Amino acid sequence: MKLRFWEHFAGAKSIRLSAACISDRGKRRTDNEDNFYFDGAYLSAESDGTEQCLNFEIEPDGNVLLAVFDGMGGGDYGEVASYEAAAAAAAFLRSETADADAVPSYLTRLCEKMNRRIFEQGQSLNAYQMGTTLAALFWCGNKLWVCNIGDSRVFGLHGRRFLQLSVDHTDEAFLRERGITNRKPYLTQYLGMDPNEILLAPAIRKYHVAGGDRFLVCSDGVTDMLSVQEIEMILRQEKTPESAAARLVQAVLNNGGKDNITAIVCDILR
């Protein structure tokens, strides 16, 4: 039986993480509708981005969340949605700890909390379809889960393999079947949907990891401006998460930086 990526590889008994995070407004947007959750740190609702690269190196002995949020809704509402998601994640992680045997239900509850908070905030602002995507790495001890809603992506680099680990929640298949090429795929899932009308269905998968693995969590400000091959090349060539994140953002800016740019790079140290 052919193994899928490294889902069935044996993980190390103990691991150490090194991670870096950068968020940039880009060259064309007047504000930053992206946000992130970087093991406790996130942007204020009015922030244009990180002033410098954030980084840490830890041995996870509890829960660690690394997440990117890409807000939508127009006006100021996209940045409100992504901020509310990050703030809700912070509150949830402070109040609840994941059981290693029940992480999917824990992450589903987290998504539901963020979704309801954003939806209710949108209702109070009379904001139509205020929402945000989510792409995340979640560590419970030395085990990793990937969780996403929307089209912000998670990639994994393991030896010679480089794959997208997240699932795009869009109508791309519908467009492809009908030969429609004049618009970007619409989201079919996002945080901020009416919880009474639409079932929230986050994609959640568990992975065992090995020393030398590298992960990227990013908004579509990265993936819309760089090819998968360009992203893989940068992740392979740069030695540290800080240099990889910085080079990704600079490459996007060099290509025009049409959207906000947020990237988190996380290494499993050998």
Accessible surface in RSA format (square Angstrom, percent):
REM  Atomic radii and reference values for relative SASA: ProtOr
REM  Chains: A
REM  Algorithm: Lee & Richards
REM  Probe-radius: 1.40
REM  Slices: 20
REM RES _ NUM      All-atoms   Total-Side   Main-Chain    Non-polar    All polar
REM                ABS   REL    ABS   REL    ABS   REL    ABS   REL    ABS   REL
RES MET A   1   209.71 108.6 126.59  83.8  83.12 197.9 100.93  85.8 108.78 144.1
RES LYS A   2   182.36  89.0 155.86  95.6  26.51  63.1 106.71  96.0  75.65  80.6
RES LEU A   3    72.30  40.3  65.55  46.9   6.75  17.0  66.22  46.5   6.08  16.4
RES ARG A   4   144.13  60.5 139.35  71.0   4.78  11.4  61.81  84.5  82.32  49.9
RES PHE A   5     9.77   4.9   5.61   3.5   4.17  10.8   5.61   3.4   4.17  11.9
RES TRP A   6     0.22   0.1   0.22   0.1   0.00   0.0   0.22   0.1   0.00   0.0
RES GLU A   7    39.00  22.4  31.45  23.8   7.55  18.0   4.79   9.3  34.22  27.9
RES HIS A   8   112.81  61.7  83.94  58.3  28.87  73.8  53.71  55.4  59.10  68.8
RES PHE A   9    70.90  35.5  64.84  40.2   6.07  15.8  70.43  42.7   0.47   1.3
RES ALA A  10    96.23  88.5  65.62 101.3  30.61  69.6  74.72 105.2  21.51  57.0
RES GLY A  11    29.78  36.7   0.00   N/A  29.78  36.7   5.16  14.1  24.62  55.1
RES ALA A  12    44.66  41.1  30.45  47.0  14.21  32.3  41.59  58.6   3.07   8.1
RES LYS A  13   203.91  99.5 174.57 107.1  29.34  69.8 122.11 109.9  81.79  87.1
RES SER A  14    76.34  64.5  59.66  79.6  16.68  38.4  26.57  56.6  49.77  69.7
RES ILE A  15    10.90   6.2   2.19   1.6   8.70  21.0   9.32   6.7   1.58   4.3
RES ARG A  16    96.77  40.6  95.35  48.6   1.42   3.4  35.38  48.4  61.39  37.2
RES LEU A  17     0.00   0.0   0.00   0.0   0.00   0.0   0.00   0.0   0.00   0.0
RES SER A  18    12.08  10.2  12.08  16.1   0.00   0.0   1.13   2.4  10.95  15.3
RES ALA A  19     0.32   0.3   0.00   0.0   0.32   0.7   0.00   0.0   0.32   0.9
RES ALA A  20     0.00   0.0   0.00   0.0   0.00   0.0   0.00   0.0   0.00   0.0
RES CYS A  21     0.00   0.0   0.00   0.0   0.00   0.0   0.00   0.0   0.00   0.0
RES ILE A  22    23.05  13.1  23.05  17.2   0.00   0.0  23.05  16.6   0.00   0.0
RES SER A  23     1.38   1.2   0.00   0.0   1.38   3.2   0.00   0.0   1.38   1.9
RES ASP A  24    44.62  31.3  42.15  41.9   2.47   5.8   3.25   7.6  41.37  41.3
RES ARG A  25    91.73  38.5  89.57  45.7   2.15   5.1   7.99  10.9  83.74  50.8
RES GLY A  26    12.03  14.8   0.00   N/A  12.03  14.8   0.11   0.3  11.92  26.7
RES LYS A  27   135.58  66.1  97.42  59.8  38.16  90.9  63.13  56.8  72.45  77.2
RES ARG A  28   158.32  66.5 127.60  65.0  30.72  73.1  48.15  65.8 110.17  66.8
RES ARG A  29    97.73  41.0  91.22  46.5   6.51  15.5  23.75  32.5  73.98  44.8
RES THR A  30   122.96  87.5 102.29 103.7  20.67  49.3  80.53 108.2  42.43  64.1
RES ASP A  31    35.73  25.0  35.69  35.5   0.04   0.1  17.21  40.5  18.52  18.5
RES ASN A  32     4.07   2.8   0.00   0.0   4.07   9.8   0.00   0.0   4.07   3.9
RES GLU A  33    18.59  10.7  18.59  14.1   0.00   0.0   0.90   1.7  17.69  14.4
RES ASP A  34     3.26   2.3   0.52   0.5   2.75   6.5   0.00   0.0   3.26   3.3
RES ASN A  35     2.86   2.0   2.86   2.8   0.00   0.0   0.00   0.0   2.86   2.8
RES PHE A  36     1.48   0.7   1.48   0.9   0.00   0.0   1.48   0.9   0.00   0.0
RES TYR A  37    14.72   6.9  14.72   8.4   0.00   0.0   0.55   0.4  14.18  17.5
RES PHE A  38    10.09   5.0   6.81   4.2   3.28   8.5   6.81   4.1   3.28   9.4
RES ASP A  39    62.09  43.5  40.08  39.9  22.02  52.1   2.31   5.4  59.79  59.6
RES GLY A  40    43.59  53.8   0.00   N/A  43.59  53.8  23.51  64.5  20.07  45.0
RES ALA A  41    42.89  39.4  34.79  53.7   8.10  18.4  41.59  58.6   1.29   3.4
RES TYR A  42    73.41  34.3  46.15  26.3  27.26  70.9  19.75  14.8  53.65  66.1
RES LEU A  43    16.75   9.3  14.72  10.5   2.03   5.1  16.75  11.8   0.00   0.0
RES SER A  44    62.66  52.9  49.39  65.9  13.26  30.5  41.79  89.0  20.86  29.2
RES ALA A  45    23.60  21.7  18.33  28.3   5.27  12.0  19.36  27.3   4.24  11.2
RES GLU A  46   143.92  82.6 119.29  90.3  24.63  58.6  69.52 134.5  74.40  60.7
RES SER A  47    29.13  24.6  15.91  21.2  13.23  30.5  17.07  36.3  12.07  16.9
RES ASP A  48    73.31  51.4  65.87  65.6   7.44  17.6  24.75  58.2  48.56  48.4
RES GLY A  49    14.96  18.4   0.00   N/A  14.96  18.4   4.34  11.9  10.61  23.8
RES THR A  50    25.55  18.2   3.34   3.4  22.22  53.0   6.58   8.8  18.98  28.7
RES GLU A  51   184.41 105.9 139.94 105.9  44.47 105.9  61.60 119.2 122.81 100.3
RES GLN A  52   136.65  76.4 125.23  91.5  11.42  27.2  41.62  88.6  95.03  72.1
RES CYS A  53    36.27  27.4  20.39  22.7  15.88  37.3  20.39  51.7  15.88  17.1
RES LEU A  54    52.26  29.1  49.49  35.4   2.77   7.0  52.26  36.7   0.00   0.0
RES ASN A  55    83.26  57.4  57.47  55.5  25.79  62.1   0.84   2.0  82.42  79.7
RES PHE A  56    35.15  17.6  24.34  15.1  10.81  28.1  33.65  20.4   1.50   4.3
RES GLU A  57    92.20  52.9  73.00  55.2  19.19  45.7  19.58  37.9  72.62  59.3
RES ILE A  58    47.62  27.1  45.50  33.9   2.12   5.1  47.62  34.3   0.00   0.0
RES GLU A  59   100.30  57.6  84.09  63.6  16.21  38.6  16.61  32.1  83.70  68.3
RES PRO A  60    12.23   8.9   0.09   0.1  12.13  44.1   2.33   1.9   9.90  61.5
RES ASP A  61   143.89 100.8 107.21 106.7  36.68  86.7  40.31  94.9 103.59 103.3
RES GLY A  62    29.62  36.5   0.00   N/A  29.62  36.5  28.38  77.9   1.24   2.8
RES ASN A  63    35.14  24.2  12.06  11.7  23.09  55.6   8.32  20.0  26.82  25.9
RES VAL A  64     6.78   4.5   6.70   6.1   0.08   0.2   6.78   5.9   0.00   0.0
RES LEU A  65     3.05   1.7   2.88   2.1   0.17   0.4   2.88   2.0   0.17   0.5
RES LEU A  66     0.00   0.0   0.00   0.0   0.00   0.0   0.00   0.0   0.00   0.0
RES ALA A  67     0.00   0.0   0.00   0.0   0.00   0.0   0.00   0.0   0.00   0.0
RES VAL A  68     0.00   0.0   0.00   0.0   0.00   0.0   0.00   0.0   0.00   0.0
RES PHE A  69     0.40   0.2   0.40   0.2   0.00   0.0   0.40   0.2   0.00   0.0
RES ASP A  70    18.69  13.1  16.97  16.9   1.71   4.1   2.36   5.6  16.33  16.3
RES GLY A  71     6.49   8.0   0.00   N/A   6.49   8.0   0.00   0.0   6.49  14.5
RES MET A  72    48.97  25.4  44.59  29.5   4.38  10.4  47.53  40.4   1.44   1.9
RES GLY A  73    34.92  43.1   0.00   N/A  34.92  43.1  10.98  30.1  23.94  53.6
RES GLY A  74    42.04  51.8   0.00   N/A  42.04  51.8  36.44 100.0   5.60  12.5
RES GLY A  75    62.30  76.8   0.00   N/A  62.30  76.8  41.44 113.7  20.86  46.7
RES ASP A  76    91.96  64.4  87.88  87.5   4.08   9.6  18.29  43.0  73.67  73.5
RES TYR A  77    70.33  32.8  70.33  40.0   0.00   0.0  39.25  29.5  31.08  38.3
RES GLY A  78     0.00   0.0   0.00   N/A   0.00   0.0   0.00   0.0   0.00   0.0
RES GLU A  79    24.95  14.3  24.15  18.3   0.80   1.9   3.89   7.5  21.07  17.2
RES VAL A  80    28.26  18.6  28.20  25.5   0.06   0.1  28.26  24.6   0.00   0.0
RES ALA A  81     0.00   0.0   0.00   0.0   0.00   0.0   0.00   0.0   0.00   0.0
RES SER A  82     0.66   0.6   0.66   0.9   0.00   0.0   0.00   0.0   0.66   0.9
RES TYR A  83    61.98  28.9  61.98  35.3   0.00   0.0  23.12  17.4  38.86  47.9
RES GLU A  84    20.73  11.9  20.73  15.7   0.00   0.0   0.18   0.4  20.54  16.8
RES ALA A  85     0.00   0.0   0.00   0.0   0.00   0.0   0.00   0.0   0.00   0.0
RES ALA A  86     0.00   0.0   0.00   0.0   0.00   0.0   0.00   0.0   0.00   0.0
RES ALA A  87     8.98   8.3   6.40   9.9   2.58   5.9   6.40   9.0   2.58   6.8
RES ALA A  88     6.43   5.9   3.52   5.4   2.91   6.6   4.66   6.6   1.77   4.7
RES ALA A  89     0.06   0.1   0.06   0.1   0.00   0.0   0.06   0.1   0.00   0.0
RES ALA A  90     4.09   3.8   3.73   5.8   0.35   0.8   3.95   5.6   0.13   0.4
RES ALA A  91    39.16  36.0  34.60  53.4   4.56  10.4  35.83  50.5   3.33   8.8
RES PHE A  92     8.25   4.1   4.19   2.6   4.05  10.5   7.91   4.8   0.33   1.0
RES LEU A  93    32.08  17.9  14.52  10.4  17.56  44.1  14.97  10.5  17.11  46.0
RES ARG A  94   186.75  78.4 146.88  74.9  39.87  94.9  79.43 108.6 107.32  65.0
RES SER A  95    86.31  72.9  48.03  64.1  38.28  88.2  48.35 103.0  37.96  53.2
RES GLU A  96    54.64  31.4  49.02  37.1   5.62  13.4  25.58  49.5  29.06  23.7
RES THR A  97   113.28  80.6  86.60  87.8  26.68  63.6  53.24  71.5  60.04  90.8
RES ALA A  98    10.39   9.6   0.00   0.0  10.39  23.6   0.28   0.4  10.12  26.8
RES ASP A  99    87.91  61.6  76.92  76.6  10.99  26.0  31.59  74.3  56.32  56.2
RES ALA A 100    60.21  55.4  46.87  72.3  13.34  30.3  46.87  66.0  13.34  35.3
RES ASP A 101   138.57  97.1 103.42 102.9  35.16  83.1  34.28  80.7 104.29 104.0
RES ALA A 102    41.58  38.2  37.01  57.1   4.57  10.4  41.21  58.0   0.36   1.0
RES VAL A 103     0.03   0.0   0.00   0.0   0.03   0.1   0.00   0.0   0.03   0.1
RES PRO A 104    64.88  47.3  64.59  58.9   0.29   1.1  64.88  53.6   0.00   0.0
RES SER A 105    54.35  45.9  46.92  62.6   7.43  17.1  46.72  99.5   7.63  10.7
RES TYR A 106     2.63   1.2   2.63   1.5   0.00   0.0   2.44   1.8   0.19   0.2
RES LEU A 107     1.11   0.6   1.10   0.8   0.00   0.0   1.10   0.8   0.00   0.0
RES THR A 108    41.35  29.4  41.35  41.9   0.00   0.0  29.10  39.1  12.25  18.5
RES ARG A 109    95.75  40.2  95.09  48.5   0.66   1.6  53.07  72.5  42.68  25.9
RES LEU A 110     4.77   2.7   4.77   3.4   0.00   0.0   4.77   3.3   0.00   0.0
RES CYS A 111     0.25   0.2   0.25   0.3   0.00   0.0   0.00   0.0   0.25   0.3
RES GLU A 112    89.49  51.4  84.44  63.9   5.05  12.0  29.69  57.4  59.80  48.8
RES LYS A 113   118.19  57.7 111.98  68.7   6.21  14.8  56.57  50.9  61.63  65.6
RES MET A 114     0.94   0.5   0.94   0.6   0.00   0.0   0.90   0.8   0.04   0.0
RES ASN A 115     4.25   2.9   4.25   4.1   0.00   0.0   0.00   0.0   4.25   4.1
RES ARG A 116   108.20  45.4 108.20  55.2   0.00   0.0  38.23  52.3  69.97  42.4
RES ARG A 117    90.01  37.8  82.46  42.0   7.55  18.0  34.64  47.3  55.37  33.6
RES ILE A 118     0.22   0.1   0.00   0.0   0.22   0.5   0.00   0.0   0.22   0.6
RES PHE A 119    38.42  19.2  36.91  22.9   1.50   3.9  38.05  23.1   0.37   1.1
RES GLU A 120    91.29  52.4  85.17  64.4   6.13  14.6  33.19  64.2  58.10  47.4
RES GLN A 121    59.46  33.2  56.68  41.4   2.77   6.6   4.07   8.7  55.38  42.0
RES GLY A 122     3.81   4.7   0.00   N/A   3.81   4.7   3.61   9.9   0.20   0.4
RES GLN A 123   112.32  62.8  97.62  71.3  14.69  35.0  23.87  50.8  88.44  67.1
RES SER A 124    83.20  70.3  45.07  60.1  38.13  87.8  52.97 112.8  30.23  42.4
RES LEU A 125    65.98  36.7  53.28  38.1  12.71  31.9  57.07  40.1   8.91  24.0
RES ASN A 126   139.74  96.4 106.73 103.1  33.01  79.5  34.96  84.1 104.78 101.3
RES ALA A 127    12.85  11.8   0.36   0.6  12.49  28.4   3.00   4.2   9.86  26.1
RES TYR A 128   184.27  86.0 164.09  93.4  20.18  52.5 133.15 100.1  51.12  63.0
RES GLN A 129    90.33  50.5  77.90  56.9  12.43  29.6  16.69  35.5  73.65  55.9
RES MET A 130     4.23   2.2   0.68   0.5   3.55   8.4   0.74   0.6   3.49   4.6
RES GLY A 131     0.00   0.0   0.00   N/A   0.00   0.0   0.00   0.0   0.00   0.0
RES THR A 132     0.00   0.0   0.00   0.0   0.00   0.0   0.00   0.0   0.00   0.0
RES THR A 133     3.99   2.8   3.99   4.0   0.00   0.0   3.99   5.4   0.00   0.0
RES LEU A 134     3.94   2.2   3.94   2.8   0.00   0.0   3.94   2.8   0.00   0.0
RES ALA A 135     0.00   0.0   0.00   0.0   0.00   0.0   0.00   0.0   0.00   0.0
RES ALA A 136     2.41   2.2   2.34   3.6   0.07   0.1   2.34   3.3   0.07   0.2
RES LEU A 137     0.16   0.1   0.16   0.1   0.00   0.0   0.16   0.1   0.00   0.0
RES PHE A 138     0.13   0.1   0.13   0.1   0.00   0.0   0.13   0.1   0.00   0.0
RES TRP A 139     0.00   0.0   0.00   0.0   0.00   0.0   0.00   0.0   0.00   0.0
RES CYS A 140    13.10   9.9   9.35  10.4   3.75   8.8   0.07   0.2  13.03  14.0
RES GLY A 141    25.51  31.5   0.00   N/A  25.51  31.5  23.43  64.3   2.09   4.7
RES ASN A 142    28.34  19.5  22.02  21.3   6.31  15.2   5.33  12.8  23.01  22.2
RES LYS A 143    58.14  28.4  58.14  35.7   0.00   0.0  26.44  23.8  31.70  33.8
RES LEU A 144     0.00   0.0   0.00   0.0   0.00   0.0   0.00   0.0   0.00   0.0
RES TRP A 145     9.36   3.8   9.36   4.5   0.00   0.0   6.14   3.3   3.22   5.2
RES VAL A 146     2.71   1.8   1.82   1.6   0.89   2.2   1.82   1.6   0.89   2.4
RES CYS A 147     2.54   1.9   2.54   2.8   0.00   0.0   0.93   2.4   1.61   1.7
RES ASN A 148     0.68   0.5   0.68   0.7   0.00   0.0   0.00   0.0   0.68   0.7
RES ILE A 149     0.00   0.0   0.00   0.0   0.00   0.0   0.00   0.0   0.00   0.0
RES GLY A 150     0.00   0.0   0.00   N/A   0.00   0.0   0.00   0.0   0.00   0.0
RES ASP A 151    18.13  12.7  16.62  16.5   1.51   3.6   5.83  13.7  12.30  12.3
RES SER A 152     0.57   0.5   0.03   0.0   0.53   1.2   0.24   0.5   0.33   0.5
RES ARG A 153    55.93  23.5  55.38  28.2   0.55   1.3   1.20   1.6  54.74  33.2
RES VAL A 154     0.00   0.0   0.00   0.0   0.00   0.0   0.00   0.0   0.00   0.0
RES PHE A 155     2.70   1.4   2.32   1.4   0.37   1.0   2.42   1.5   0.27   0.8
RES GLY A 156     0.15   0.2   0.00   N/A   0.15   0.2   0.15   0.4   0.00   0.0
RES LEU A 157    15.00   8.4  14.50  10.4   0.50   1.3  14.50  10.2   0.50   1.4
RES HIS A 158    26.86  14.7  26.14  18.2   0.72   1.8  17.09  17.6   9.76  11.4
RES GLY A 159    57.76  71.2   0.00   N/A  57.76  71.2  43.06 118.2  14.70  32.9
RES ARG A 160   232.97  97.8 207.76 105.9  25.21  60.0  80.16 109.5 152.81  92.6
RES ARG A 161    98.48  41.4  93.75  47.8   4.73  11.3  33.79  46.2  64.69  39.2
RES PHE A 162    24.03  12.0   4.29   2.7  19.73  51.3   4.29   2.6  19.73  56.5
RES LEU A 163    83.92  46.7  81.25  58.1   2.67   6.7  83.92  58.9   0.00   0.0
RES GLN A 164    64.06  35.8  39.55  28.9  24.51  58.4  17.79  37.9  46.28  35.1
RES LEU A 165     5.82   3.2   3.78   2.7   2.04   5.1   4.17   2.9   1.65   4.4
RES SER A 166     9.03   7.6   0.14   0.2   8.89  20.5   0.70   1.5   8.33  11.7
RES VAL A 167    53.35  35.1  49.80  45.1   3.55   8.6  53.34  46.3   0.01   0.0
RES ASP A 168    38.85  27.2  19.61  19.5  19.23  45.5  10.67  25.1  28.17  28.1
RES HIS A 169    25.03  13.7  22.51  15.6   2.53   6.5  18.83  19.4   6.20   7.2
RES THR A 170    28.36  20.2   8.09   8.2  20.27  48.3   5.50   7.4  22.87  34.6
RES ASP A 171    26.34  18.5  21.09  21.0   5.25  12.4  19.49  45.9   6.85   6.8
RES GLU A 172    77.03  44.2  76.93  58.2   0.10   0.2  16.68  32.3  60.35  49.3
RES ALA A 173    50.79  46.7  48.03  74.1   2.76   6.3  48.12  67.8   2.67   7.1
RES PHE A 174    89.18  44.6  84.95  52.6   4.23  11.0  86.88  52.7   2.31   6.6
RES LEU A 175     7.82   4.4   7.82   5.6   0.00   0.0   7.82   5.5   0.00   0.0
RES ARG A 176   159.06  66.8 136.30  69.5  22.76  54.2  76.40 104.4  82.66  50.1
RES GLU A 177   135.93  78.0  95.36  72.1  40.57  96.6  45.67  88.3  90.27  73.7
RES ARG A 178   137.46  57.7 105.62  53.8  31.84  75.8  43.33  59.2  94.13  57.0
RES GLY A 179    57.20  70.5   0.00   N/A  57.20  70.5  33.48  91.9  23.72  53.1
RES ILE A 180    61.71  35.1  49.70  37.0  12.01  29.0  54.30  39.1   7.42  20.1
RES THR A 181   129.94  92.4  94.06  95.4  35.88  85.5  69.23  93.0  60.70  91.8
RES ASN A 182   136.30  94.0  98.90  95.6  37.40  90.1  45.91 110.5  90.39  87.4
RES ARG A 183    69.16  29.0  48.79  24.9  20.37  48.5  39.96  54.6  29.20  17.7
RES LYS A 184   103.16  50.3  87.56  53.7  15.61  37.2  80.69  72.6  22.48  23.9
RES PRO A 185    40.08  29.2  32.76  29.9   7.32  26.6  32.76  27.0   7.32  45.5
RES TYR A 186   135.93  63.5 133.02  75.7   2.92   7.6  99.85  75.0  36.08  44.5
RES LEU A 187    46.32  25.8  22.97  16.4  23.35  58.7  22.97  16.1  23.35  62.8
RES THR A 188    74.21  52.8  53.03  53.8  21.18  50.5  52.27  70.2  21.94  33.2
RES GLN A 189    20.38  11.4  20.38  14.9   0.00   0.0   7.53  16.0  12.85   9.7
RES TYR A 190    23.29  10.9  23.29  13.2   0.00   0.0  12.75   9.6  10.54  13.0
RES LEU A 191     0.00   0.0   0.00   0.0   0.00   0.0   0.00   0.0   0.00   0.0
RES GLY A 192     6.28   7.7   0.00   N/A   6.28   7.7   0.00   0.0   6.28  14.1
RES MET A 193     4.69   2.4   2.69   1.8   1.99   4.7   2.51   2.1   2.18   2.9
RES ASP A 194    32.74  22.9  28.74  28.6   4.00   9.5  10.07  23.7  22.67  22.6
RES PRO A 195    43.06  31.4  15.12  13.8  27.94 101.6  17.76  14.7  25.30 157.2
RES ASN A 196   122.73  84.6  85.42  82.5  37.32  89.9  29.87  71.9  92.86  89.8
RES GLU A 197   141.22  81.1 102.62  77.6  38.60  91.9  34.04  65.8 107.18  87.5
RES ILE A 198    82.13  46.7  73.81  55.0   8.32  20.1  77.95  56.1   4.18  11.3
RES LEU A 199   151.42  84.3 135.75  97.1  15.68  39.4 140.90  99.0  10.52  28.3
RES LEU A 200    22.10  12.3   9.40   6.7  12.69  31.9   9.40   6.6  12.69  34.2
RES ALA A 201    50.30  46.3  41.86  64.6   8.44  19.2  46.72  65.8   3.58   9.5
RES PRO A 202    23.15  16.9   5.94   5.4  17.21  62.6   5.94   4.9  17.21 107.0
RES ALA A 203    19.80  18.2  10.29  15.9   9.51  21.6  18.95  26.7   0.85   2.3
RES ILE A 204    40.96  23.3  12.38   9.2  28.58  68.9  12.38   8.9  28.58  77.6
RES ARG A 205    84.02  35.3  78.53  40.0   5.49  13.1  26.02  35.6  58.00  35.1
RES LYS A 206    89.78  43.8  75.01  46.0  14.77  35.2  35.49  31.9  54.29  57.8
RES TYR A 207     3.04   1.4   2.79   1.6   0.25   0.7   0.76   0.6   2.28   2.8
RES HIS A 208    45.83  25.0  45.30  31.5   0.52   1.3  22.67  23.4  23.16  27.0
RES VAL A 209     1.22   0.8   0.37   0.3   0.85   2.0   0.97   0.8   0.25   0.7
RES ALA A 210    31.78  29.2  29.95  46.2   1.82   4.1  31.73  44.7   0.05   0.1
RES GLY A 211    29.67  36.6   0.00   N/A  29.67  36.6  10.18  27.9  19.50  43.7
RES GLY A 212    34.34  42.3   0.00   N/A  34.34  42.3  13.22  36.3  21.12  47.3
RES ASP A 213     3.22   2.3   2.68   2.7   0.54   1.3   0.02   0.0   3.20   3.2
RES ARG A 214    14.77   6.2  14.56   7.4   0.21   0.5   6.00   8.2   8.77   5.3
RES PHE A 215     0.04   0.0   0.00   0.0   0.04   0.1   0.00   0.0   0.04   0.1
RES LEU A 216     0.00   0.0   0.00   0.0   0.00   0.0   0.00   0.0   0.00   0.0
RES VAL A 217     0.01   0.0   0.01   0.0   0.00   0.0   0.01   0.0   0.00   0.0
RES CYS A 218     0.00   0.0   0.00   0.0   0.00   0.0   0.00   0.0   0.00   0.0
RES SER A 219     0.41   0.3   0.17   0.2   0.24   0.5   0.41   0.9   0.00   0.0
RES ASP A 220    12.70   8.9  12.53  12.5   0.17   0.4   3.08   7.3   9.62   9.6
RES GLY A 221     0.16   0.2   0.00   N/A   0.16   0.2   0.00   0.0   0.16   0.4
RES VAL A 222     0.00   0.0   0.00   0.0   0.00   0.0   0.00   0.0   0.00   0.0
RES THR A 223    23.70  16.9   6.46   6.5  17.24  41.1   3.36   4.5  20.33  30.7
RES ASP A 224    81.70  57.2  48.34  48.1  33.36  78.9  23.10  54.4  58.60  58.4
RES MET A 225    26.48  13.7  12.67   8.4  13.82  32.9  13.72  11.7  12.76  16.9
RES LEU A 226     8.93   5.0   2.68   1.9   6.25  15.7   4.80   3.4   4.13  11.1
RES SER A 227    50.52  42.7  36.09  48.2  14.42  33.2  42.70  90.9   7.82  11.0
RES VAL A 228    67.52  44.4  64.87  58.7   2.66   6.4  64.87  56.4   2.66   7.2
RES GLN A 229   130.20  72.8 123.89  90.5   6.31  15.0  62.13 132.2  68.06  51.6
RES GLU A 230    71.00  40.8  69.51  52.6   1.48   3.5  26.18  50.6  44.82  36.6
RES ILE A 231     0.63   0.4   0.63   0.5   0.00   0.0   0.63   0.5   0.00   0.0
RES GLU A 232    45.17  25.9  45.17  34.2   0.00   0.0   6.40  12.4  38.77  31.7
RES MET A 233    86.71  44.9  80.83  53.5   5.88  14.0  52.63  44.7  34.07  45.1
RES ILE A 234     5.18   2.9   5.18   3.9   0.00   0.0   5.18   3.7   0.00   0.0
RES LEU A 235     3.04   1.7   0.75   0.5   2.29   5.8   0.75   0.5   2.29   6.2
RES ARG A 236   103.02  43.3  71.86  36.6  31.16  74.2  46.29  63.3  56.73  34.4
RES GLN A 237   102.76  57.5  74.44  54.4  28.32  67.4  35.14  74.8  67.61  51.3
RES GLU A 238    39.94  22.9  34.26  25.9   5.68  13.5   1.56   3.0  38.38  31.3
RES LYS A 239   191.84  93.6 163.07 100.1  28.76  68.5 112.17 101.0  79.66  84.9
RES THR A 240    60.64  43.1  60.29  61.1   0.35   0.8  55.69  74.8   4.94   7.5
RES PRO A 241     5.89   4.3   5.89   5.4   0.00   0.0   5.89   4.9   0.00   0.0
RES GLU A 242    59.55  34.2  58.09  43.9   1.46   3.5  30.54  59.1  29.01  23.7
RES SER A 243    39.50  33.4  30.38  40.5   9.12  21.0  36.34  77.4   3.17   4.4
RES ALA A 244     0.00   0.0   0.00   0.0   0.00   0.0   0.00   0.0   0.00   0.0
RES ALA A 245     0.00   0.0   0.00   0.0   0.00   0.0   0.00   0.0   0.00   0.0
RES ALA A 246    47.36  43.5  41.73  64.4   5.62  12.8  43.39  61.1   3.97  10.5
RES ARG A 247    79.21  33.3  73.95  37.7   5.26  12.5  34.39  47.0  44.82  27.2
RES LEU A 248     0.00   0.0   0.00   0.0   0.00   0.0   0.00   0.0   0.00   0.0
RES VAL A 249     9.16   6.0   9.16   8.3   0.00   0.0   9.16   8.0   0.00   0.0
RES GLN A 250    92.48  51.7  92.11  67.3   0.37   0.9  38.20  81.3  54.28  41.2
RES ALA A 251    20.84  19.2  16.22  25.0   4.62  10.5  19.77  27.8   1.06   2.8
RES VAL A 252     0.00   0.0   0.00   0.0   0.00   0.0   0.00   0.0   0.00   0.0
RES LEU A 253    28.55  15.9  28.55  20.4   0.00   0.0  28.55  20.0   0.00   0.0
RES ASN A 254   106.67  73.6  73.09  70.6  33.57  80.8  24.88  59.9  81.78  79.0
RES ASN A 255    74.83  51.6  47.38  45.8  27.46  66.1  15.80  38.0  59.03  57.1
RES GLY A 256    18.39  22.7   0.00   N/A  18.39  22.7  16.83  46.2   1.57   3.5
RES GLY A 257     0.00   0.0   0.00   N/A   0.00   0.0   0.00   0.0   0.00   0.0
RES LYS A 258   103.86  50.7  97.66  59.9   6.20  14.8  40.54  36.5  63.32  67.5
RES ASP A 259    26.88  18.8  26.88  26.7   0.00   0.0   9.91  23.3  16.96  16.9
RES ASN A 260     1.88   1.3   1.17   1.1   0.71   1.7   0.20   0.5   1.68   1.6
RES ILE A 261     0.00   0.0   0.00   0.0   0.00   0.0   0.00   0.0   0.00   0.0
RES THR A 262     0.00   0.0   0.00   0.0   0.00   0.0   0.00   0.0   0.00   0.0
RES ALA A 263     0.00   0.0   0.00   0.0   0.00   0.0   0.00   0.0   0.00   0.0
RES ILE A 264     0.30   0.2   0.05   0.0   0.25   0.6   0.05   0.0   0.25   0.7
RES VAL A 265     0.00   0.0   0.00   0.0   0.00   0.0   0.00   0.0   0.00   0.0
RES CYS A 266     0.10   0.1   0.07   0.1   0.03   0.1   0.07   0.2   0.03   0.0
RES ASP A 267    15.63  10.9  15.63  15.6   0.00   0.0   5.56  13.1  10.07  10.0
RES ILE A 268     2.79   1.6   0.65   0.5   2.14   5.2   0.65   0.5   2.14   5.8
RES LEU A 269    61.54  34.3  50.29  36.0  11.25  28.3  52.13  36.6   9.41  25.3
RES ARG A 270   235.74  99.0 166.76  85.0  68.98 164.2  97.51 133.3 138.23  83.8
END  Absolute sums over single chains surface
CHAIN  1 A    12549.7       9837.9       2711.8       6177.2       6372.5
END  Absolute sums over all chains
TOTAL         12549.7       9837.9       2711.8       6177.2       6372.5
